[in-house]
Amino acid sequence: MMQKDCRIFGLIFLLTLNAFNLAAQTGVTEYTIDLRTIVRLPLQLKESSGIAIENPNKIWTHNDSGNTNELYAVDTLGEIVKTLKINNVDNIDWEDLTMDTDGNIYINDAGNNDNDRKNLAIHMINPVHETGGVIEAQSINFTFEDQTAFPPPNANKNFDIEAIVWTNDTLFLFTKNRSNPFNGYSKVYRLPAQPGNQIARLSDSVFLGSTTSEARVTAATLNVANSVLALLTSNKIIVFRNFSGTNFFSGQSTVYRFSAQPGQVEAIDHVTDNTYYITSEGSNSQAGFLYEADLTGLTGIWPKNEHRIGFSTEIRDDVLYLKLDDQYVNFELIQLFSLSGVRIGHYETVNSIPLYGFNTGILIINAYYRGNKHSQTIRLLR
């Protein structure tokens, strides 16, 4: 993946970010929503931290780290209708489920609070193959292409995976940011959905907010049928629509903020195009809840008379060019930061920046024009 010719490193650049702050972004729609409590989960699921919906009344879920290596199917009355033991793997830190179009369930065993794990895996099963409530999993063992220290420095602790989705034989992994000082970004990795030893390749990142409640991603779901991605944090759902391919953050984003804190929400999946189920963790004495989020009528489609400014970048011959609405303009101020938040460049009244001498890695761009702030990241590979 590394490029020897530094002249072509600029041709590979990270996909456009839609956010420096989703709620404050130009044109971003935000709603406040009420979650409907469906039922309290059974006591066996005190730490529900992932769900995959087989049908609206059969929801696969599991407990958090250190619990049994079992999946449970529950209905909307809170009853366990199936228990499935995966007999060849342990629950080290299971965080999130996703399902493909063939009915395979992927169990994300990549919870990594301390960012020091070297045994990350995603286990794949298909419930139709179980015998007597027991099944064996095939495992995708993986490493991150950009992690070299276990743990990394506090400012780079962003390798905890608690959210995954599947599409087109690829898994996308979203980080739960644990950096200190906190930088608010969730990184996105792509991983072949094939058993064996694999490498998770850094694909994109998105800024979700300046606080942990705003920006720590605890679950994700992708509706493959209509290409809608939803990310869950402790106080909101962020939905991305109208993106190109798997450039999730290149389209329209809408924030659905909870009117009241529903507890420690850890899992989300879509039931219909505009309806989601969410589960929360409980305590030692009782389980959490199964909630419904109905976004019907809250699509966040752009009003026809609203002009949305398009911020874009282009790299040619080791020079970064910046545009608004596909036009070169002189930005009053452009700042470059490393992913850890260290400022590495400051430019005034320019529309291009020479990139000679910059090291391989992710750069964050903040550009100011007529009082508006625009943000994007680029990835430089040598």
C-alpha positions in Angstrom: 0.0 0.0 0.0 3.0 2.3 0.5 4.1 4.3 -2.5 7.8 4.7 -3.3 7.3 7.7 -5.6 6.5 10.7 -3.5 5.3 12.4 -6.7 2.2 10.3 -6.8 1.4 10.2 -3.1 -1.1 13.1 -3.5 -3.2 11.1 -6.0 -4.5 8.9 -3.2 -6.6 11.1 -0.9 -9.1 10.4 1.8 -12.7 10.7 0.9 -14.6 13.9 1.7 -15.7 14.5 5.2 -19.1 16.0 5.7 -18.4 17.2 9.2 -16.4 19.5 11.4 -19.4 19.4 13.6 -22.5 17.7 12.2 -24.9 19.9 14.0 -23.2 23.1 13.0 -22.5 22.2 9.4 -24.0 24.3 6.7 -27.4 22.8 5.8 -27.3 19.9 8.2 -30.8 19.0 9.6 -31.2 18.2 13.2 -34.3 16.8 15.0 -35.1 15.9 18.6 -36.8 12.5 18.9 -38.5 10.4 21.5 -37.5 6.7 21.8 -40.4 4.3 22.4 -39.7 1.7 25.0 -40.8 -1.6 23.7 -39.8 -4.0 26.5 -37.2 -4.6 29.2 -34.8 -7.3 28.0 -34.5 -10.6 29.8 -32.1 -10.9 32.8 -29.7 -13.1 30.8 -29.0 -10.0 28.6 -27.8 -7.5 31.2 -25.1 -6.2 28.9 -26.7 -6.2 25.4 -24.1 -4.6 23.1 -25.0 -5.7 19.6 -28.1 -6.6 17.6 -28.9 -8.0 14.2 -32.6 -8.2 13.2 -33.6 -11.4 11.4 -37.2 -10.1 11.3 -39.1 -7.5 13.3 -39.9 -10.0 16.0 -36.6 -11.9 16.1 -33.6 -9.9 17.3 -30.2 -11.5 17.7 -28.1 -10.0 20.5 -25.3 -10.8 22.9 -23.6 -9.7 26.0 -20.5 -7.6 26.5 -17.0 -8.7 27.3 -16.3 -11.5 29.7 -19.7 -13.0 29.4 -20.7 -16.3 27.7 -20.0 -17.1 24.1 -23.7 -17.2 23.2 -26.1 -15.3 20.9 -29.7 -14.9 22.0 -32.7 -14.4 19.8 -35.4 -12.3 21.6 -38.8 -11.2 20.6 -40.6 -7.9 21.2 -42.2 -9.3 24.4 -38.8 -9.7 25.9 -38.7 -13.5 25.6 -35.7 -15.5 24.6 -36.8 -17.6 21.6 -33.4 -19.1 20.8 -30.0 -19.5 22.4 -27.0 -20.3 20.2 -23.6 -21.2 21.7 -20.5 -20.6 19.5 -18.4 -23.4 20.8 -15.0 -22.6 19.2 -14.5 -19.0 20.3 -14.6 -17.0 23.5 -16.3 -13.7 24.2 -13.3 -11.6 24.8 -15.0 -8.3 24.0 -18.0 -8.8 21.7 -19.2 -5.4 20.5 -21.9 -5.2 17.7 -23.4 -7.6 15.1 -24.1 -7.2 11.4 -25.7 -9.5 8.9 -25.2 -10.1 5.2 -27.7 -10.9 2.5 -27.1 -14.6 2.9 -28.1 -14.6 6.5 -24.5 -14.8 7.9 -24.1 -13.0 11.2 -20.8 -11.4 12.0 -19.8 -11.1 15.6 -17.4 -8.2 16.3 -14.8 -9.3 18.8 -12.8 -6.2 18.5 -13.8 -4.3 21.6 -10.5 -2.7 22.6 -10.9 -0.2 25.4 -7.2 0.0 26.1 -6.1 -0.1 22.5 -3.6 -2.8 23.2 -5.3 -6.0 21.8 -3.4 -8.1 19.3 -6.1 -10.8 19.0 -8.8 -8.9 17.2 -11.4 -11.0 15.3 -14.8 -11.0 13.7 -16.5 -14.3 13.9 -19.0 -15.4 11.1 -21.8 -17.9 11.7 -25.1 -18.8 9.9 -27.9 -19.8 12.4 -29.4 -22.3 9.9 -26.3 -24.5 10.3 -26.7 -24.9 14.1 -27.2 -28.3 15.6 -28.8 -28.6 19.0 -28.2 -25.0 19.9 -24.4 -25.2 19.1 -22.5 -23.9 16.2 -18.9 -23.3 15.1 -17.7 -20.0 13.8 -15.3 -19.1 11.0 -13.0 -16.2 12.1 -11.6 -13.2 10.4 -8.4 -12.4 12.4 -7.1 -8.9 11.6 -4.7 -6.1 12.4 -4.9 -2.4 11.7 -2.6 -1.2 8.9 -1.7 2.0 10.9 -1.2 0.6 14.4 2.4 0.0 15.5 2.2 0.5 19.3 0.1 -1.5 21.8 -1.2 0.7 23.3 -0.4 3.8 21.2 0.2 7.2 22.9 -2.9 8.6 24.5 -3.5 11.1 21.8 -3.8 8.3 19.2 -6.0 5.9 21.1 -8.5 5.3 18.4 -8.5 1.6 17.7 -11.5 0.4 19.7 -14.1 -1.1 17.3 -17.6 -1.2 18.6 -19.5 -0.7 15.4 -19.5 -2.7 12.2 -21.5 -3.0 9.0 -21.4 -5.3 5.9 -21.8 -4.6 2.2 -20.6 -6.3 -0.9 -18.4 -8.8 0.8 -16.7 -6.1 2.8 -16.9 -5.2 6.5 -16.6 -1.6 7.5 -15.4 -0.9 11.1 -16.0 2.3 13.0 -13.8 3.3 15.9 -15.0 4.4 19.3 -12.6 7.2 19.9 -10.6 7.1 23.2 -8.0 9.7 22.5 -6.8 12.1 25.2 -7.0 15.0 24.5 -10.2 14.0 22.8 -10.3 14.8 19.1 -13.8 13.8 18.2 -13.1 11.6 15.1 -14.3 8.2 14.3 -12.1 6.4 11.9 -13.5 3.9 9.3 -11.6 0.8 8.2 -12.5 -1.7 5.5 -11.9 -5.4 5.9 -12.5 -8.3 3.6 -15.4 -10.5 4.9 -13.3 -13.6 4.3 -12.1 -16.0 7.1 -8.3 -16.0 7.7 -5.7 -13.4 8.5 -6.6 -9.9 7.1 -5.5 -6.3 7.3 -8.0 -3.6 8.2 -7.3 -0.7 5.8 -8.0 2.9 6.8 -10.8 4.2 4.6 -12.1 7.4 6.0 -12.9 9.4 9.1 -15.6 11.7 10.4 -15.7 14.3 13.1 -18.8 13.8 15.2 -18.4 16.3 18.1 -16.1 17.6 20.7 -17.4 15.5 23.6 -17.4 11.8 24.2 -21.2 11.6 24.4 -21.4 13.3 21.0 -18.7 11.4 19.2 -18.0 8.0 20.6 -19.7 5.5 18.2 -21.2 2.5 20.0 -23.0 0.8 17.1 -23.8 1.1 13.4 -26.2 -0.2 10.8 -26.3 -0.1 7.1 -29.5 -0.5 5.1 -28.0 -2.1 2.0 -31.3 -1.9 0.1 -31.5 1.9 0.1 -27.9 2.8 1.1 -28.5 4.5 4.4 -25.9 4.4 7.2 -26.8 5.1 10.8 -24.2 5.6 13.6 -25.2 5.5 17.3 -23.6 7.5 20.1 -24.9 7.8 23.6 -27.1 10.8 22.9 -28.0 10.7 19.2 -28.3 8.8 15.9 -26.5 10.2 12.9 -27.9 9.1 9.5 -26.0 9.4 6.2 -28.0 9.3 3.0 -27.4 9.9 -0.7 -23.7 9.0 -0.6 -21.7 7.6 -3.5 -20.7 3.9 -3.3 -19.2 3.4 0.2 -18.1 7.0 0.6 -20.6 7.2 3.5 -19.8 10.8 4.5 -20.0 12.2 1.0 -23.8 12.7 1.0 -26.3 14.2 3.3 -26.2 13.8 7.1 -29.1 14.2 9.6 -28.8 14.2 13.4 -31.6 12.7 15.5 -30.9 13.8 19.1 -32.6 11.9 22.0 -35.0 14.0 24.0 -34.0 12.1 27.1 -31.0 10.0 27.9 -32.1 6.4 27.3 -29.3 4.8 29.4 -26.1 3.3 28.0 -27.2 2.5 24.5 -24.9 0.0 22.8 -26.6 -1.4 19.8 -28.7 -0.4 16.7 -30.2 -2.0 13.6 -32.8 -1.0 11.1 -36.2 -2.7 11.0 -37.6 -0.7 8.1 -36.3 2.2 6.0 -37.2 4.7 8.7 -37.4 2.5 11.9 -34.6 1.4 14.1 -34.3 -0.9 17.2 -31.8 0.1 19.9 -30.8 -1.7 23.0 -29.2 -0.5 26.2 -27.1 -2.1 28.8 -28.5 -2.7 32.3 -26.9 -3.3 35.7 -26.0 -6.2 37.9 -29.6 -6.7 39.0 -31.6 -6.0 35.8 -31.2 -5.8 32.1 -31.6 -2.8 29.9 -34.4 -2.0 27.3 -35.3 -2.6 23.7 -36.3 0.7 22.2 -37.8 1.8 18.9 -36.7 5.0 17.0 -39.3 5.9 14.3 -37.9 8.5 11.9 -40.9 8.4 9.6 -41.5 11.9 8.2 -38.1 13.1 9.5 -36.1 12.4 6.4 -33.9 15.4 6.5 -34.2 15.9 2.7 -32.8 19.2 1.6 -35.4 21.9 0.9 -35.4 22.7 -2.9 -34.6 26.4 -2.3 -31.7 25.7 0.0 -28.2 26.3 -1.5 -25.6 23.9 0.0 -22.0 25.1 -0.4 -19.8 22.3 -1.7 -16.3 22.3 -0.2 -13.8 20.1 -2.1 -10.1 19.5 -2.5 -7.8 18.3 -5.3 -4.2 17.3 -5.2 -1.9 17.8 -8.2 1.9 17.6 -8.2 2.2 17.7 -4.4 0.0 20.8 -4.2 -3.4 20.8 -2.4 -6.1 23.0 -4.1 -9.3 24.0 -2.3 -12.6 24.9 -3.9 -16.1 26.1 -3.1 -18.9 25.1 -5.5 -16.1 23.9 -7.8 -14.6 27.4 -7.9 -11.2 28.5 -6.7 -11.5 31.1 -4.0 -9.1 32.7 -1.6 -9.9 31.4 1.9 -9.2 33.9 4.7 -7.6 31.2 6.8 -6.5 27.6 6.2 -5.2 25.5 9.1 -3.7 22.0 8.9 -3.7 19.6 11.8 -2.5 16.1 12.5 -5.0 13.5 13.4 -4.0 14.0 17.1 -5.0 17.7 16.9 -1.5 19.3 16.6 -1.5 22.3 14.3 1.1 21.8 11.5 0.2 24.5 9.1 -1.3 28.1 9.0 -2.0 30.0 5.8 -3.9 33.2 5.0 -5.6 34.4 1.8 -4.7 31.4 -0.3 -6.5 28.6 -2.3 -3.6 26.2 -2.5 -1.0 24.7 -0.2 2.3 23.0 -1.1 2.6 19.6 0.5 6.3 19.1 0.1 7.8 17.7 3.3 4.6 16.5 4.9 4.9 12.9 6.3 2.6 10.0 5.5 -0.6 10.1 7.4 -3.9 11.9 7.8 -4.2 15.7 7.7 -7.2 17.6 8.9 -8.1 20.8 7.0 -10.0 23.7 8.4 -10.8 26.4 5.9 -12.6 29.7 6.6 -14.4 31.7 4.0 -16.7 34.7 4.7 -17.4 33.6 8.3 -18.1 29.9 7.4 -15.9 27.0 8.4 -15.3 24.0 6.1 -13.5 20.9 7.1 -12.1 17.8 5.4 -9.3 15.2 5.8 -6.8 14.0 3.3 -4.6 10.9 3.6 -1.1 11.1 2.3 0.8 8.0 1.3 4.4 7.8 0.2 
